[in-house]
């Protein structure tokens, strides 16, 4: 059975999917990975989509480290679980109970992982458009990640962004140069299904705000709570 009636998961068949449908189906995947292999041409399409993202001054400040090695992934997972415990220790009561039910990673269950990095020296020193907004390059990397995520969803794959890690640990683990910043560890692979509701909303951690709560007319309004 294919996800939502789409092309077979992880196959070479090029998808034809409505963009809005892809955006609405995109989920942060944790426990739904099957571990099946990703066809090489599918992975290339997903990475090509990421590399096609817009970037400040056309600096293209991203790199993608594809991680398949089991020992590397297990070492990262142990670090993530330790950081999960650090966060859990800060919680109490209902918040602690809710968080205890939430899975924060799919590092070893996914087919492979991709670490996305930001190199501020790419295209430097004359990065057109970055002179007034120092983080513009970092925003560019986030656009590449979103492109990757949407392309993966269109391909019937799931993506999980793992954020329970220390940058220095990941830098050492993957031999990332000191001037390059690790931005994301993404778990990628075929999934049994994509949930209708995001995990954090389903578990009661937070609810999605209404569009009206975040749209402002002409100037920022302060007369509402989030």
ABEGO torsion letter per residue (X at the ends): XBBGGBBBBGBABBBBBBAAAAAAABBBBAAABAGBBBBAAAAAAAAAAAAABBBBGGAGABBBBBBABAAAAAAAAAAAAAAAAAAAAABBEAAAAAAAABBABAAAABABBBBBBBBAABGOABBBGAAABAAAAAAAAAAAAAAAAAAAAAAGBBBBBBABBBAAAAAAAAGBBAABBBABBBBBEBBABBBABBAAAAAGABBBBBAAAABBBGBBBAABBX
